[in-house]
Amino acid sequence: MRPLPHRFSVPTLANAAFRLRELGIFVALGSIVLLFSVQATNFATVGNWRDISTDVAMVVVVAVGETMVVLTRNIDLSVRTSRRTPSRAITESPSR
């Protein structure tokens, strides 16, 4: 088996595949937006985009927070921690 020419090396082909994958996502998103704009008369209005952005804002805040937890490796899903958390909430609740 002979080696691939330099212009067809594995890293070059991998980079091209990743670029095509990202381009495909944007093309699909654009075609969906275009389809909905044609089908629904009020889809491409400023008010609708404002409503969409305000509805998504809370999800974005939670997603950024969860990303920070995962990136800093502060996530603990062990059984001991999961089992102890509800009991701690009950025992450490303010007394009456």
N, C-alpha and C positions, 0 to 999 in steps of 0.2 A: 504494500500500500504506500503510495507516494504522498508526501505532505502537501497540504493546501498552499497555494501561492500566498504571499504576504497580504495581499488585499482581501483575501477570503479567510483570514485567520478567525479563530473561535471568538476572541474578544470583539473583533469588528462585526461579525455576524450577530453576536449577542446584543451589541449596542444598536444595530439596525433593527433587530426584532423589538427591543424595548421602545425605540422611537416610533415604530409602526403601531405598536400596541397603544401608546399614548395618543397618537393621531387618530386611531380608530375610535377611541373613547370620545374625543372632541367632535368627530364627524357624527357619531351616533347621537350625542347630546344636541348638536345643532339640528340634525334632522328631526328629532323628537320635538324640539321647540318650534321648528317650522311647521310640523304637522299640527301641533296644538294651536298654533297661531292661525292656521287656515281653518281648522275645524271649529274653534270656539272664538266668537267675535270679541270677547272681552279678555282674552288671554294676554295679548300683547299690550295691554294698557299699563300706564304708570301706576295706577292704584293697585292693580293685581300684583305687580312686581314688588310694590311696597308691602303689601300684605304677606306675600311669600317670604320676603326678607325678615319681617318681624316675627313670623311664625317659626322660622328656622333659627333665629337668634339664640333661643334657649338651648336648642340641641347643640349648637356650635359651642356654647359656653361649657356644657357638660362634656362634649367630645374633647375639647382642649384640656379640661381638667383631668379626664381619664387618660389622655395621652401623656400628660406630665407624670401621672402616677406610674404608668407603665415604663416610661423612659427613665425615671429615677429609680426603678426597681423597688418601689415601696409597696408592692402589692403582696399580700399574704393571704393565701387561700387554704392554709393548712386546716386540718380538721379541728385541732385544739383551739385555734383562734376563732373559727367559725362557731364552735360550740360554746365558747366562753362569752362571746359578745352579747347574746340575749340575756344570759344570767347576770352579767355585769350591769346591763341597763336596768334590770329589776332591782338588784341589790344597792346600786348607787343612786337610785332615784331619790329626790329630796323627800325627807320625812314630813309627815303632816303635822 
